[in-house]
Amino acid sequence: MSVLLPNMADFDTIYELEEEDEEQDEPEPVVRSQELPRPRDAPDPVAVRGAGHITVFGLSNKFDTEFPSVLTGKVAPEEFKTSISRVNACLRKNLPVNVKWLLCGCLCCCCTLGCSLWPVVCLNKRTRRSIQKLLEWENNRLYHKLGLHWKLSKRKCETSNMMEYVSI
């Protein structure tokens, strides 16, 4: 006996289905995702890496304002630089506080059994969230109209096994 919920309007109603005969045709083959064609208009993501000298939990203290050549003809270099400058201003405002809390947390880590690092984790999460909100505002203001979408993404570093946040 099997149970079926037909739709959300009848969510509280439970129906009983009759047992189906064992003699069924073979199931249809499953199409794998690698066999599906890739959309032709979906561009490859452009990653803007952190260019700062301080990194706290993968988040660099600034992003490079150099205009990527891949974006030529899609967005104006001035708009790109303005957007990156806004993100860098947010990082400049929040990251020094995170570094101070990280140093304090590392000094007190043995005494507090690691609990002194929680403020840094929370502040870093708040910084990432504020950058994501800023990028969403930039997307709604300009980039969605141009067919582009910015987001903060976690990627593996090219030089080591550590993770870093890049703006895509």
ABEGO torsion letter per residue (X at the ends): XBBBBABAAAAABBBBBBBBBABBBBBBBBBBAAABBBBAABBBBBBBBBABABBBGGBBABBBABBBAAABGABBAAAAAAAAAAAAAAAAAAAAAAAAAAAAAAAAAAAAGGAAAAAAAAAAAAAAAAAAAAAAAAAAAAAAAAGBBBBBBBBBBAABABBBBBBX
